Amino acid sequence: MSAFLAWVPFLQPMTVLGNGWWLLMVPLVFGVAVVHRAIQDPSMDGYWRRVLRLTVKANAVLGSLALAIYLFVYFVIPLLRAD
Amino acid sequence: MTQQSDSVDGPLNWFPALMGWVLPGLGQVLLGHRQRGFRAMGGILGMFLAGVLVGGVDCVDRREDALWFYAQAGAGPVAFAADWANSALLKTGKVGRLIPSPPPNPRLPPPQITSFKTVTMSNEIGTLFCFTAGLMNIVVILDALRRQPANPKGWSA
């Protein structure tokens, strides 16, 4: 809480995020989806539904890749013999 | 394979594309695609401001992070404004204070860096947000360059 109170927005980095920095993947992907759908879709009908669907899909793929790499580094690599 | 209905071969829209760099999405607005333009504008400026909010203005630095800045500059004058704020407020010590850092060469005087400079993940993520906003605006500018005006008579300012 004290770290949040000492934070100067737009001048200092948001250190209050701590280990949750990776959650910023969600708004980043949402921003990309907003722009991508705005210029790619032939019609603007159902725009926000398609933005939401792309955000969920892209986050699911990125999350799955992160999980796969995590499992590989922490469970598969220790099983490899060093000799 | 679907074909975009409103993007065809024809003359390139140079002025709307240039305006799209000045203000993201303005090119599409000038071409009559107001909804597309305002949504792209919201997405790009939102990403850029989110980046500066998360990482601080230090995440846009024309001199120290030139390679990142080349892409960030795609977002338009807002990137140059953030770089100016970084140079004018943080690097001069007007905000925060300047502290000596270890010199790269022991014979040189220690360089002064702002106490607001960090090497946290937040700063890197902020840099990435601004970088992505710049790249996405380049895509939007290229779209404005090729997009057919909504009004068959052409675009209007």
gemmi code that builds the backbone of each chain (N, CA, C; Angstrom):
import gemmi

chains = {
    "A": [
        ("MET", (0.833, -1.202, 0.000), (0.000, 0.000, 0.000), (0.876, 1.264, 0.000)),
        ("SER", (1.956, 1.228, 0.832), (2.820, 2.410, 0.911), (3.520, 2.656, -0.422)),
        ("ALA", (3.868, 1.550, -1.126), (4.504, 1.693, -2.442), (3.552, 2.360, -3.419)),
        ("PHE", (2.262, 2.056, -3.306), (1.269, 2.636, -4.199), (1.099, 4.128, -3.921)),
        ("LEU", (1.117, 4.507, -2.627), (0.936, 5.910, -2.259), (2.130, 6.753, -2.699)),
        ("ALA", (3.334, 6.161, -2.714), (4.527, 6.910, -3.093), (4.705, 6.999, -4.613)),
        ("TRP", (3.887, 6.285, -5.355), (4.039, 6.217, -6.809), (3.540, 7.504, -7.468)),
        ("VAL", (4.338, 8.051, -8.399), (3.939, 9.241, -9.158), (3.536, 8.762, -10.557)),
        ("PRO", (2.221, 8.744, -10.886), (1.782, 8.207, -12.183), (2.423, 8.945, -13.355)),
        ("PHE", (2.742, 8.208, -14.390), (3.337, 8.674, -15.645), (4.799, 9.107, -15.501)),
        ("LEU", (5.302, 9.237, -14.306), (6.712, 9.596, -14.139), (7.519, 8.422, -13.599)),
        ("GLN", (6.918, 7.672, -12.690), (7.615, 6.507, -12.133), (6.968, 5.221, -12.636)),
        ("PRO", (7.762, 4.163, -12.805), (7.164, 2.873, -13.162), (6.240, 2.373, -12.043)),
        ("MET", (5.236, 1.588, -12.436), (4.247, 1.090, -11.491), (4.819, -0.132, -10.748)),
        ("THR", (5.616, 0.112, -9.730), (6.287, -0.995, -9.026), (5.323, -1.822, -8.191)),
        ("VAL", (4.120, -1.300, -7.982), (3.152, -2.005, -7.135), (2.712, -3.327, -7.777)),
        ("LEU", (2.993, -3.505, -9.082), (2.578, -4.744, -9.750), (3.299, -5.967, -9.199)),
        ("GLY", (4.521, -5.787, -8.769), (5.284, -6.904, -8.202), (5.409, -8.065, -9.167)),
        ("ASN", (5.090, -9.276, -8.684), (5.203, -10.456, -9.539), (4.008, -10.630, -10.480)),
        ("GLY", (3.046, -9.716, -10.402), (1.871, -9.823, -11.274), (2.037, -9.114, -12.598)),
        ("TRP", (3.276, -8.738, -12.943), (3.510, -7.978, -14.182), (3.016, -8.719, -15.412)),
        ("TRP", (3.066, -10.044, -15.390), (2.699, -10.823, -16.576), (1.205, -10.696, -16.903)),
        ("LEU", (0.400, -10.277, -15.911), (-1.035, -10.100, -16.164), (-1.304, -8.949, -17.140)),
        ("LEU", (-0.295, -8.086, -17.330), (-0.453, -6.976, -18.290), (-0.548, -7.478, -19.726)),
        ("MET", (-0.266, -8.783, -19.923), (-0.461, -9.402, -21.235), (-1.918, -9.225, -21.690)),
        ("VAL", (-2.859, -9.277, -20.738), (-4.291, -9.204, -21.101), (-4.654, -7.839, -21.709)),
        ("PRO", (-4.345, -6.700, -21.051), (-4.669, -5.421, -21.701), (-3.868, -5.168, -22.980)),
        ("LEU", (-2.651, -5.694, -23.046), (-1.850, -5.503, -24.269), (-2.515, -6.206, -25.450)),
        ("VAL", (-2.928, -7.449, -25.227), (-3.585, -8.205, -26.293), (-4.934, -7.572, -26.632)),
        ("PHE", (-5.631, -7.068, -25.621), (-6.912, -6.387, -25.870), (-6.700, -5.166, -26.783)),
        ("GLY", (-5.664, -4.377, -26.507), (-5.371, -3.201, -27.335), (-5.081, -3.591, -28.776)),
        ("VAL", (-4.288, -4.649, -28.946), (-3.968, -5.108, -30.302), (-5.251, -5.576, -31.000)),
        ("ALA", (-6.119, -6.277, -30.256), (-7.366, -6.783, -30.848), (-8.282, -5.634, -31.268)),
        ("VAL", (-8.354, -4.581, -30.450), (-9.202, -3.418, -30.769), (-8.765, -2.814, -32.109)),
        ("VAL", (-7.455, -2.632, -32.280), (-6.938, -2.005, -33.502), (-7.067, -2.970, -34.685)),
        ("HIS", (-6.701, -4.227, -34.462), (-6.725, -5.211, -35.546), (-8.133, -5.369, -36.104)),
        ("ARG", (-9.117, -5.509, -35.218), (-10.494, -5.689, -35.678), (-11.032, -4.407, -36.335)),
        ("ALA", (-10.579, -3.247, -35.867), (-11.069, -1.989, -36.436), (-10.689, -1.848, -37.908)),
        ("ILE", (-9.531, -2.385, -38.291), (-9.112, -2.190, -39.685), (-9.299, -3.437, -40.537)),
        ("GLN", (-9.502, -4.601, -39.923), (-9.601, -5.824, -40.711), (-11.029, -6.232, -41.037)),
        ("ASP", (-11.984, -5.942, -40.142), (-13.341, -6.446, -40.348), (-14.054, -5.675, -41.453)),
        ("PRO", (-14.724, -6.384, -42.372), (-15.471, -5.689, -43.427), (-16.603, -4.847, -42.863)),
        ("SER", (-17.211, -5.305, -41.761), (-18.328, -4.572, -41.159), (-18.054, -4.357, -39.676)),
        ("MET", (-18.624, -3.302, -39.119), (-18.430, -3.003, -37.700), (-19.520, -3.638, -36.828)),
        ("ASP", (-20.429, -4.400, -37.466), (-21.464, -5.089, -36.678), (-20.805, -6.198, -35.848)),
        ("GLY", (-21.158, -6.284, -34.584), (-20.596, -7.318, -33.707), (-19.119, -7.122, -33.438)),
        ("TYR", (-18.675, -5.873, -33.535), (-17.242, -5.561, -33.392), (-16.693, -5.990, -32.025)),
        ("TRP", (-17.371, -5.561, -30.953), (-16.835, -5.827, -29.618), (-16.836, -7.313, -29.288)),
        ("ARG", (-17.813, -8.044, -29.828), (-17.853, -9.500, -29.603), (-16.618, -10.145, -30.252)),
        ("ARG", (-16.272, -9.686, -31.453), (-15.096, -10.252, -32.143), (-13.794, -9.829, -31.456)),
        ("VAL", (-13.774, -8.595, -30.929), (-12.589, -8.149, -30.182), (-12.396, -9.038, -28.951)),
        ("LEU", (-13.505, -9.294, -28.260), (-13.425, -10.126, -27.043), (-12.966, -11.541, -27.386)),
        ("ARG", (-13.515, -12.070, -28.484), (-13.154, -13.441, -28.883), (-11.663, -13.529, -29.231)),
        ("LEU", (-11.152, -12.528, -29.973), (-9.726, -12.523, -30.336), (-8.855, -12.376, -29.084)),
        ("THR", (-9.296, -11.524, -28.148), (-8.524, -11.332, -26.910), (-8.433, -12.641, -26.134)),
        ("VAL", (-9.563, -13.326, -26.003), (-9.577, -14.590, -25.249), (-8.709, -15.634, -25.943)),
        ("LYS", (-8.852, -15.745, -27.265), (-8.080, -16.754, -28.019), (-6.582, -16.491, -27.910)),
        ("ALA", (-6.182, -15.238, -28.138), (-4.747, -14.909, -28.129), (-4.156, -15.113, -26.732)),
        ("ASN", (-4.914, -14.722, -25.700), (-4.418, -14.929, -24.336), (-4.324, -16.410, -23.996)),
        ("ALA", (-5.290, -17.191, -24.495), (-5.256, -18.640, -24.240), (-4.031, -19.263, -24.902)),
        ("VAL", (-3.726, -18.842, -26.132), (-2.557, -19.396, -26.832), (-1.272, -18.986, -26.122)),
        ("LEU", (-1.174, -17.702, -25.764), (0.042, -17.231, -25.072), (0.193, -17.915, -23.712)),
        ("GLY", (-0.926, -18.059, -22.992), (-0.888, -18.737, -21.691), (-0.473, -20.184, -21.824)),
        ("SER", (-0.975, -20.850, -22.873), (-0.613, -22.260, -23.097), (0.873, -22.395, -23.405)),
        ("LEU", (1.389, -21.472, -24.222), (2.827, -21.508, -24.529), (3.658, -21.297, -23.259)),
        ("ALA", (3.210, -20.346, -22.433), (3.933, -20.078, -21.178), (3.908, -21.311, -20.286)),
        ("LEU", (2.761, -21.975, -20.208), (2.641, -23.180, -19.379), (3.542, -24.290, -19.914)),
        ("ALA", (3.559, -24.450, -21.241), (4.394, -25.485, -21.849), (5.877, -25.228, -21.552)),
        ("ILE", (6.302, -23.974, -21.656), (7.709, -23.641, -21.379), (8.019, -23.851, -19.893)),
        ("TYR", (7.064, -23.481, -19.036), (7.247, -23.681, -17.593), (7.444, -25.168, -17.279)),
        ("LEU", (6.578, -26.008, -17.843), (6.672, -27.452, -17.597), (7.986, -28.008, -18.133)),
        ("PHE", (8.407, -27.524, -19.300), (9.648, -27.998, -19.905), (10.850, -27.631, -19.028)),
        ("VAL", (10.876, -26.375, -18.564), (12.040, -25.902, -17.795), (12.094, -26.554, -16.404)),
        ("TYR", (10.942, -26.666, -15.743), (10.961, -27.134, -14.356), (10.788, -28.639, -14.201)),
        ("PHE", (10.247, -29.329, -15.211), (10.000, -30.766, -15.051), (10.738, -31.636, -16.063)),
        ("VAL", (10.884, -31.173, -17.292), (11.534, -32.011, -18.301), (13.056, -31.877, -18.216)),
        ("ILE", (13.551, -30.658, -18.138), (15.009, -30.456, -18.111), (15.655, -31.144, -16.901)),
        ("PRO", (15.065, -31.085, -15.685), (15.689, -31.801, -14.558), (15.777, -33.310, -14.770)),
        ("LEU", (14.940, -33.866, -15.658), (14.986, -35.305, -15.906), (16.134, -35.693, -16.840)),
        ("LEU", (16.666, -34.714, -17.572), (17.736, -35.005, -18.520), (19.017, -35.340, -17.767)),
        ("ARG", (19.723, -36.342, -18.239), (20.973, -36.737, -17.568), (22.103, -35.829, -18.027)),
        ("ALA", (22.919, -35.425, -17.102), (23.992, -34.474, -17.419), (25.238, -35.151, -17.960)),
        ("ASP", (25.392, -36.467, -17.740), (26.641, -37.123, -18.138), (26.680, -37.462, -19.623)),
    ],
    "B": [
        ("MET", (-10.860, -17.909, -48.357), (-10.144, -16.631, -48.313), (-11.127, -15.496, -48.564)),
        ("THR", (-11.235, -14.581, -47.625), (-12.163, -13.469, -47.811), (-11.418, -12.252, -48.337)),
        ("GLN", (-12.130, -11.436, -49.070), (-11.547, -10.213, -49.629), (-12.186, -9.031, -48.918)),
        ("GLN", (-11.396, -8.058, -48.491), (-11.985, -6.889, -47.852), (-12.787, -6.108, -48.876)),
        ("SER", (-14.008, -5.729, -48.478), (-14.906, -5.104, -49.442), (-14.511, -3.663, -49.746)),
        ("ASP", (-13.880, -2.990, -48.779), (-13.637, -1.563, -48.979), (-12.162, -1.237, -49.146)),
        ("SER", (-11.384, -2.187, -49.558), (-9.966, -1.939, -49.793), (-9.631, -2.470, -51.179)),
        ("VAL", (-9.481, -1.565, -52.144), (-9.275, -1.992, -53.529), (-8.064, -1.281, -54.101)),
        ("ASP", (-7.636, -1.749, -55.276), (-6.549, -1.063, -55.971), (-7.053, 0.290, -56.461)),
        ("GLY", (-6.250, 1.309, -56.298), (-6.651, 2.650, -56.715), (-5.578, 3.615, -56.292)),
        ("PRO", (-5.852, 4.907, -56.392), (-4.842, 5.886, -55.970), (-4.579, 5.792, -54.472)),
        ("LEU", (-3.339, 6.038, -54.092), (-2.977, 5.973, -52.675), (-3.395, 7.271, -51.981)),
        ("ASN", (-3.897, 7.133, -50.753), (-4.387, 8.292, -49.987), (-3.247, 8.852, -49.133)),
        ("TRP", (-2.381, 9.639, -49.737), (-1.186, 10.110, -49.026), (-1.525, 11.045, -47.870)),
        ("PHE", (-2.454, 12.003, -48.112), (-2.753, 12.967, -47.045), (-3.428, 12.301, -45.842)),
        ("PRO", (-4.467, 11.475, -46.044), (-5.042, 10.783, -44.882), (-4.011, 9.907, -44.149)),
        ("ALA", (-3.096, 9.279, -44.913), (-2.068, 8.451, -44.270), (-1.162, 9.308, -43.390)),
        ("LEU", (-0.792, 10.498, -43.899), (0.048, 11.411, -43.110), (-0.688, 11.868, -41.853)),
        ("MET", (-1.980, 12.176, -42.018), (-2.786, 12.593, -40.866), (-2.930, 11.443, -39.860)),
        ("GLY", (-2.893, 10.224, -40.367), (-2.943, 9.044, -39.499), (-1.716, 8.922, -38.618)),
        ("TRP", (-0.601, 9.501, -39.057), (0.581, 9.520, -38.189), (0.452, 10.645, -37.164)),
        ("VAL", (-0.091, 11.797, -37.612), (-0.242, 12.935, -36.693), (-1.176, 12.563, -35.540)),
        ("LEU", (-2.302, 11.921, -35.876), (-3.230, 11.445, -34.846), (-3.719, 10.064, -35.278)),
        ("PRO", (-3.349, 9.022, -34.552), (-3.718, 7.661, -34.969), (-5.210, 7.536, -35.283)),
        ("GLY", (-5.525, 6.945, -36.424), (-6.914, 6.714, -36.808), (-7.544, 7.867, -37.573)),
        ("LEU", (-6.880, 9.017, -37.583), (-7.458, 10.195, -38.262), (-7.556, 9.968, -39.769)),
        ("GLY", (-6.659, 9.165, -40.323), (-6.708, 8.862, -41.758), (-8.018, 8.195, -42.130)),
        ("GLN", (-8.423, 7.199, -41.342), (-9.687, 6.501, -41.617), (-10.869, 7.456, -41.440)),
        ("VAL", (-10.791, 8.343, -40.427), (-11.879, 9.305, -40.189), (-12.023, 10.226, -41.401)),
        ("LEU", (-10.896, 10.719, -41.939), (-10.937, 11.608, -43.108), (-11.500, 10.888, -44.335)),
        ("LEU", (-11.279, 9.577, -44.392), (-11.781, 8.806, -45.531), (-13.254, 8.441, -45.367)),
        ("GLY", (-13.851, 8.861, -44.245), (-15.271, 8.598, -44.024), (-15.553, 7.365, -43.199)),
        ("HIS", (-14.516, 6.642, -42.799), (-14.703, 5.447, -41.959), (-14.522, 5.871, -40.504)),
        ("ARG", (-15.526, 6.594, -40.004), (-15.387, 7.217, -38.687), (-15.264, 6.179, -37.568)),
        ("GLN", (-16.108, 5.160, -37.606), (-16.075, 4.158, -36.530), (-14.724, 3.450, -36.483)),
        ("ARG", (-14.245, 3.035, -37.652), (-12.937, 2.365, -37.714), (-11.851, 3.280, -37.145)),
        ("GLY", (-11.876, 4.533, -37.608), (-10.840, 5.475, -37.205), (-10.841, 5.724, -35.710)),
        ("PHE", (-12.011, 5.972, -35.147), (-12.061, 6.283, -33.714), (-11.715, 5.057, -32.864)),
        ("ARG", (-12.084, 3.885, -33.335), (-11.734, 2.675, -32.579), (-10.230, 2.411, -32.642)),
        ("ALA", (-9.649, 2.587, -33.832), (-8.189, 2.416, -33.940), (-7.474, 3.466, -33.092)),
        ("MET", (-8.007, 4.699, -33.112), (-7.418, 5.782, -32.307), (-7.455, 5.434, -30.823)),
        ("GLY", (-8.610, 4.951, -30.364), (-8.739, 4.571, -28.953), (-7.778, 3.453, -28.581)),
        ("GLY", (-7.659, 2.469, -29.467), (-6.767, 1.335, -29.181), (-5.313, 1.763, -29.103)),
        ("ILE", (-4.872, 2.564, -30.069), (-3.450, 2.946, -30.131), (-3.099, 3.921, -29.011)),
        ("LEU", (-3.909, 4.973, -28.855), (-3.596, 5.937, -27.790), (-3.755, 5.287, -26.412)),
        ("GLY", (-4.736, 4.379, -26.286), (-4.911, 3.664, -25.016), (-3.691, 2.820, -24.677)),
        ("MET", (-3.170, 2.106, -25.690), (-1.982, 1.276, -25.455), (-0.782, 2.147, -25.098)),
        ("PHE", (-0.635, 3.252, -25.823), (0.525, 4.117, -25.577), (0.462, 4.725, -24.170)),
        ("LEU", (-0.719, 5.255, -23.813), (-0.858, 5.867, -22.483), (-0.725, 4.808, -21.386)),
        ("ALA", (-1.247, 3.613, -21.636), (-1.088, 2.528, -20.659), (0.393, 2.210, -20.462)),
        ("GLY", (1.157, 2.243, -21.560), (2.592, 1.978, -21.472), (3.309, 3.015, -20.625)),
        ("VAL", (2.970, 4.293, -20.856), (3.616, 5.358, -20.073), (3.147, 5.303, -18.610)),
        ("LEU", (1.890, 4.924, -18.404), (1.382, 4.803, -17.030), (2.103, 3.683, -16.288)),
        ("VAL", (2.289, 2.554, -16.960), (2.920, 1.390, -16.305), (4.429, 1.596, -16.167)),
        ("GLY", (5.063, 2.102, -17.234), (6.522, 2.164, -17.221), (7.105, 3.532, -16.918)),
        ("GLY", (6.257, 4.568, -16.866), (6.780, 5.920, -16.675), (7.308, 6.475, -17.989)),
        ("VAL", (7.509, 7.799, -18.053), (7.970, 8.399, -19.311), (9.372, 7.936, -19.699)),
        ("ASP", (10.078, 7.345, -18.749), (11.422, 6.851, -19.047), (11.398, 5.715, -20.071)),
        ("CYS", (10.231, 5.105, -20.298), (10.187, 3.998, -21.264), (10.184, 4.503, -22.706)),
        ("VAL", (10.111, 5.815, -22.908), (10.262, 6.380, -24.262), (11.506, 7.262, -24.227)),
        ("ASP", (12.575, 6.782, -24.834), (13.854, 7.494, -24.760), (14.557, 7.439, -26.112)),
        ("ARG", (14.558, 8.586, -26.799), (15.103, 8.651, -28.165), (16.606, 8.388, -28.194)),
        ("ARG", (17.321, 8.752, -27.152), (18.781, 8.636, -27.181), (19.269, 7.302, -26.618)),
        ("GLU", (18.750, 6.915, -25.454), (19.264, 5.701, -24.807), (18.635, 4.419, -25.355)),
        ("ASP", (17.393, 4.498, -25.815), (16.708, 3.312, -26.351), (16.262, 3.610, -27.782)),
        ("ALA", (17.238, 3.935, -28.632), (16.905, 4.399, -29.993), (16.151, 3.348, -30.796)),
        ("LEU", (16.555, 2.085, -30.691), (15.898, 1.049, -31.498), (14.431, 0.899, -31.106)),
        ("TRP", (14.139, 0.935, -29.802), (12.741, 0.885, -29.356), (11.999, 2.115, -29.871)),
        ("PHE", (12.690, 3.261, -29.834), (12.025, 4.517, -30.183), (11.620, 4.556, -31.660)),
        ("TYR", (12.416, 3.935, -32.538), (12.058, 3.952, -33.957), (10.642, 3.411, -34.164)),
        ("ALA", (10.308, 2.335, -33.452), (8.950, 1.777, -33.578), (7.945, 2.606, -32.781)),
        ("GLN", (8.341, 3.072, -31.590), (7.419, 3.882, -30.773), (7.007, 5.152, -31.509)),
        ("ALA", (7.924, 5.714, -32.311), (7.635, 6.942, -33.047), (6.523, 6.738, -34.060)),
        ("GLY", (6.216, 5.491, -34.403), (5.099, 5.210, -35.297), (3.774, 5.685, -34.728)),
        ("ALA", (3.692, 5.827, -33.408), (2.448, 6.285, -32.769), (2.230, 7.782, -32.971)),
        ("GLY", (3.213, 8.481, -33.516), (3.037, 9.889, -33.841), (3.649, 10.841, -32.836)),
        ("PRO", (3.202, 12.107, -32.862), (3.801, 13.129, -31.999), (3.719, 12.791, -30.514)),
        ("VAL", (2.782, 11.932, -30.130), (2.667, 11.573, -28.715), (3.964, 10.908, -28.214)),
        ("ALA", (4.651, 10.171, -29.103), (5.920, 9.536, -28.718), (7.002, 10.589, -28.508)),
        ("PHE", (7.018, 11.599, -29.386), (8.014, 12.672, -29.242), (7.718, 13.503, -27.990)),
        ("ALA", (6.415, 13.666, -27.664), (6.045, 14.396, -26.443), (6.519, 13.634, -25.200)),
        ("ALA", (6.368, 12.322, -25.214), (6.824, 11.513, -24.068), (8.343, 11.579, -23.945)),
        ("ASP", (9.033, 11.534, -25.091), (10.496, 11.636, -25.068), (10.926, 13.008, -24.547)),
        ("TRP", (10.198, 14.046, -24.977), (10.520, 15.395, -24.494), (10.308, 15.467, -22.976)),
        ("ALA", (9.200, 14.897, -22.494), (8.935, 14.911, -21.047), (10.034, 14.177, -20.293)),
        ("ASN", (10.501, 13.080, -20.864), (11.589, 12.323, -20.239), (12.851, 13.181, -20.156)),
        ("SER", (13.185, 13.843, -21.272), (14.401, 14.662, -21.299), (14.267, 15.906, -20.424)),
        ("ALA", (13.114, 16.575, -20.505), (12.954, 17.870, -19.834), (12.660, 17.730, -18.339)),
        ("LEU", (11.994, 16.659, -17.937), (11.615, 16.535, -16.524), (12.549, 15.622, -15.741)),
        ("LEU", (12.770, 14.409, -16.273), (13.550, 13.438, -15.492), (15.050, 13.651, -15.636)),
        ("LYS", (15.520, 13.814, -16.876), (16.977, 13.871, -17.091), (17.599, 15.166, -16.611)),
        ("THR", (16.779, 16.207, -16.450), (17.336, 17.458, -15.936), (17.242, 17.527, -14.412)),
        ("GLY", (16.521, 16.578, -13.822), (16.374, 16.584, -12.365), (15.267, 17.506, -11.874)),
        ("LYS", (14.431, 18.030, -12.784), (13.320, 18.888, -12.345), (12.326, 18.078, -11.519)),
        ("VAL", (12.180, 16.808, -11.859), (11.345, 15.894, -11.081), (12.277, 14.802, -10.561)),
        ("GLY", (12.156, 14.465, -9.290), (13.090, 13.516, -8.695), (14.423, 14.207, -8.447)),
        ("ARG", (15.481, 13.449, -8.323), (16.804, 14.070, -8.166), (17.814, 13.253, -8.965)),
        ("LEU", (18.912, 13.924, -9.314), (19.957, 13.257, -10.094), (20.967, 12.623, -9.147)),
        ("ILE", (21.292, 11.376, -9.401), (22.268, 10.677, -8.560), (23.387, 10.125, -9.449)),
        ("PRO", (24.625, 10.088, -8.933), (25.717, 9.560, -9.756), (25.609, 8.050, -9.910)),
        ("SER", (25.911, 7.579, -11.109), (25.907, 6.122, -11.334), (27.324, 5.692, -11.691)),
        ("PRO", (27.650, 4.405, -11.550), (29.009, 3.950, -11.868), (29.376, 4.289, -13.309)),
        ("PRO", (30.525, 4.935, -13.526), (30.901, 5.325, -14.890), (31.335, 4.120, -15.710)),
        ("PRO", (31.002, 4.098, -17.005), (31.462, 3.002, -17.860), (32.980, 3.012, -18.023)),
        ("ASN", (33.581, 4.197, -17.923), (35.027, 4.337, -18.006), (35.493, 5.029, -16.713)),
        ("PRO", (36.373, 4.387, -15.914), (36.754, 4.971, -14.622), (37.416, 6.339, -14.725)),
        ("ARG", (37.961, 6.664, -15.913), (38.621, 7.970, -16.062), (37.625, 9.099, -16.316)),
        ("LEU", (36.378, 8.720, -16.638), (35.353, 9.739, -16.906), (34.588, 10.052, -15.611)),
        ("PRO", (34.021, 11.250, -15.510), (33.202, 11.553, -14.334), (31.943, 10.690, -14.337)),
        ("PRO", (31.415, 10.333, -13.161), (30.227, 9.465, -13.130), (29.013, 10.175, -13.737)),
        ("PRO", (28.299, 9.477, -14.629), (27.106, 10.112, -15.211), (26.004, 10.253, -14.166)),
        ("GLN", (25.175, 11.278, -14.339), (24.063, 11.522, -13.424), (22.800, 10.901, -14.012)),
        ("ILE", (22.110, 10.109, -13.215), (20.833, 9.558, -13.685), (19.750, 9.930, -12.683)),
        ("THR", (18.511, 9.965, -13.179), (17.410, 10.357, -12.309), (17.085, 9.245, -11.306)),
        ("SER", (16.638, 9.651, -10.135), (16.267, 8.672, -9.111), (14.983, 7.936, -9.500)),
        ("PHE", (14.284, 8.412, -10.555), (13.062, 7.746, -11.015), (13.352, 6.621, -12.014)),
        ("LYS", (14.617, 6.480, -12.417), (14.957, 5.446, -13.391), (15.056, 4.097, -12.680)),
        ("THR", (14.419, 3.090, -13.259), (14.478, 1.756, -12.650), (14.766, 0.718, -13.727)),
        ("VAL", (15.073, -0.478, -13.291), (15.242, -1.588, -14.231), (14.196, -2.659, -13.910)),
        ("THR", (13.008, -2.220, -13.521), (11.952, -3.166, -13.150), (11.263, -3.727, -14.398)),
        ("MET", (10.509, -4.803, -14.181), (9.717, -5.372, -15.272), (8.685, -4.368, -15.757)),
        ("SER", (8.157, -3.544, -14.836), (7.150, -2.548, -15.225), (7.696, -1.641, -16.316)),
        ("ASN", (8.934, -1.219, -16.163), (9.536, -0.332, -17.153), (9.649, -1.032, -18.506)),
        ("GLU", (10.026, -2.313, -18.477), (10.166, -3.055, -19.734), (8.806, -3.285, -20.387)),
        ("ILE", (7.797, -3.597, -19.564), (6.458, -3.828, -20.108), (5.904, -2.519, -20.681)),
        ("GLY", (6.174, -1.399, -19.994), (5.742, -0.099, -20.510), (6.367, 0.188, -21.856)),
        ("THR", (7.666, -0.120, -21.985), (8.359, 0.057, -23.268), (7.685, -0.793, -24.345)),
        ("LEU", (7.328, -2.020, -23.980), (6.687, -2.928, -24.937), (5.309, -2.406, -25.361)),
        ("PHE", (4.530, -1.862, -24.428), (3.213, -1.295, -24.753), (3.364, -0.165, -25.786)),
        ("CYS", (4.296, 0.763, -25.522), (4.487, 1.906, -26.430), (5.005, 1.428, -27.787)),
        ("PHE", (5.885, 0.431, -27.769), (6.436, -0.166, -28.993), (5.306, -0.778, -29.824)),
        ("THR", (4.431, -1.541, -29.158), (3.320, -2.194, -29.865), (2.358, -1.147, -30.430)),
        ("ALA", (2.102, -0.078, -29.646), (1.218, 0.987, -30.125), (1.789, 1.613, -31.398)),
        ("GLY", (3.099, 1.854, -31.421), (3.736, 2.435, -32.603), (3.634, 1.522, -33.812)),
        ("LEU", (3.888, 0.229, -33.608), (3.815, -0.718, -34.726), (2.381, -0.837, -35.243)),
        ("MET", (1.414, -0.870, -34.317), (0.011, -0.992, -34.746), (-0.410, 0.249, -35.531)),
        ("ASN", (0.119, 1.415, -35.154), (-0.250, 2.616, -35.908), (0.344, 2.598, -37.314)),
        ("ILE", (1.507, 1.984, -37.464), (2.068, 1.854, -38.818), (1.131, 0.993, -39.673)),
        ("VAL", (0.570, -0.061, -39.065), (-0.402, -0.904, -39.788), (-1.636, -0.075, -40.161)),
        ("VAL", (-2.101, 0.764, -39.217), (-3.289, 1.596, -39.457), (-2.994, 2.631, -40.548)),
        ("ILE", (-1.785, 3.183, -40.554), (-1.399, 4.156, -41.592), (-1.400, 3.481, -42.970)),
        ("LEU", (-0.839, 2.268, -43.042), (-0.816, 1.546, -44.314), (-2.235, 1.237, -44.776)),
        ("ASP", (-3.123, 0.952, -43.814), (-4.535, 0.707, -44.156), (-5.164, 1.976, -44.727)),
        ("ALA", (-4.875, 3.129, -44.105), (-5.432, 4.399, -44.591), (-4.902, 4.721, -45.987)),
        ("LEU", (-3.679, 4.315, -46.249), (-3.068, 4.579, -47.555), (-3.823, 3.866, -48.684)),
        ("ARG", (-4.328, 2.676, -48.398), (-4.960, 1.849, -49.441), (-6.480, 1.844, -49.399)),
        ("ARG", (-7.068, 2.268, -48.284), (-8.519, 2.103, -48.116), (-9.302, 3.028, -49.049)),
        ("GLN", (-10.363, 2.472, -49.621), (-11.218, 3.265, -50.503), (-12.075, 4.205, -49.658)),
        ("PRO", (-12.199, 5.494, -50.040), (-13.039, 6.412, -49.254), (-14.481, 5.933, -49.197)),
        ("ALA", (-15.156, 6.202, -48.055), (-16.560, 5.808, -47.909), (-17.427, 6.576, -48.895)),
        ("ASN", (-17.050, 7.838, -49.137), (-17.752, 8.657, -50.123), (-17.075, 8.458, -51.478)),
        ("PRO", (-17.803, 8.017, -52.505), (-17.162, 7.752, -53.810), (-16.466, 8.971, -54.406)),
        ("LYS", (-16.850, 10.195, -53.969), (-16.213, 11.400, -54.516), (-14.799, 11.608, -53.966)),
        ("GLY", (-14.451, 10.867, -52.935), (-13.115, 11.006, -52.373), (-13.171, 11.421, -50.919)),
        ("TRP", (-12.002, 11.566, -50.325), (-11.939, 11.930, -48.916), (-12.129, 13.424, -48.769)),
        ("SER", (-12.555, 13.857, -47.573), (-12.737, 15.285, -47.309), (-12.165, 15.624, -45.962)),
        ("ALA", (-11.537, 16.789, -45.848), (-10.942, 17.218, -44.580), (-12.000, 17.908, -43.726)),
    ],
}
model = gemmi.Model(1)
for chain_id, residues in chains.items():
    chain = gemmi.Chain(chain_id)
    for i, (resn, *xyz) in enumerate(residues, 1):
        res = gemmi.Residue()
        res.name, res.seqid = resn, gemmi.SeqId(i, " ")
        for name, pos in zip(("N", "CA", "C"), xyz):
            atom = gemmi.Atom()
            atom.name, atom.element = name, gemmi.Element(name[0])
            atom.pos, atom.b_iso = gemmi.Position(*pos), 0.0
            res.add_atom(atom)
        chain.add_residue(res)
    model.add_chain(chain)
structure = gemmi.Structure()
structure.add_model(model)
structure.setup_entities()
